């Protein structure tokens, strides 16, 4: 139960952090993870190279992870 609660909390925080992303970055995330577009397709849609899309996705994932970690740490502080 505790693990499920933690996963639910992280999912909630992910939704919160996604809303904080710039619209163009949120679109990349939606294309990749919700629409399941290939990176090559995202590159075409966003007028970027494939390498640039991979780098951007990496930076976005890092930013989302940092945001979630900060939110979790803040919620644990007394």
C-alpha positions as CSV (number, residue, x, y, z in Angstrom):
1,X,0.0,0.0,0.0
2,X,2.8,2.4,0.8
3,X,4.5,1.8,-2.5
4,X,1.2,2.4,-4.4
5,X,0.7,5.6,-2.4
6,X,4.2,6.8,-3.4
7,X,3.6,6.0,-7.0
8,X,0.2,7.8,-7.0
9,X,2.0,10.8,-5.3
10,X,4.7,10.8,-8.0
11,X,2.1,10.6,-10.8
12,X,0.3,13.6,-9.3
13,X,3.5,15.5,-9.0
14,X,4.4,14.6,-12.6
15,X,1.1,16.1,-13.8
16,X,1.9,19.2,-11.8
17,X,5.4,19.5,-13.1
18,X,4.3,18.9,-16.7
19,X,2.1,21.9,-16.4
20,X,5.1,24.0,-15.5
21,X,7.0,23.1,-18.7
22,X,7.0,25.5,-21.6
23,X,4.2,24.6,-24.1
24,X,6.7,23.6,-26.8
25,X,8.4,21.2,-24.4
26,X,5.1,19.8,-23.2
27,X,4.2,19.1,-26.9
28,X,7.4,17.1,-27.3
29,X,6.5,15.0,-24.2
30,X,2.9,14.4,-25.4
31,X,4.1,13.4,-28.9
32,X,6.7,10.9,-27.4
33,X,4.9,9.4,-24.5
34,X,1.2,9.9,-25.0
35,X,1.0,9.7,-28.8
36,X,3.9,7.3,-29.0
37,X,5.5,9.1,-31.9
38,X,9.0,8.0,-33.0
39,X,11.8,10.4,-32.4
40,X,12.2,10.8,-36.2
41,X,8.6,11.9,-36.4
42,X,9.0,14.4,-33.6
43,X,12.1,15.8,-35.3
44,X,10.0,16.4,-38.4
45,X,7.1,17.9,-36.5
46,X,9.3,20.2,-34.4
47,X,11.7,21.1,-37.2
48,X,14.7,19.7,-35.2
49,X,17.3,17.1,-35.9
50,X,16.9,13.6,-34.4
51,X,19.9,14.3,-32.2
52,X,18.4,17.6,-31.0
53,X,15.2,15.8,-30.1
54,X,17.0,13.1,-28.1
55,X,18.9,15.8,-26.2
56,X,15.8,17.9,-25.6
57,X,13.9,14.8,-24.3
58,X,16.9,14.1,-22.0
59,X,16.8,17.7,-20.6
60,X,13.0,17.6,-20.2
61,X,13.1,14.3,-18.3
62,X,15.9,15.7,-16.1
63,X,13.8,18.8,-15.4
64,X,10.7,16.8,-14.6
65,X,12.7,14.5,-12.3
66,X,14.2,17.5,-10.5
67,X,10.8,19.1,-10.1
68,X,9.3,15.9,-8.7
69,X,12.2,15.5,-6.3
70,X,11.9,19.1,-5.1
71,X,8.2,18.7,-4.5
72,X,8.7,15.5,-2.6
73,X,11.4,17.0,-0.4
74,X,9.3,20.1,0.3
75,X,6.3,17.9,1.3
76,X,8.5,15.9,3.8
77,X,9.9,19.0,5.6
78,X,8.3,19.7,8.9
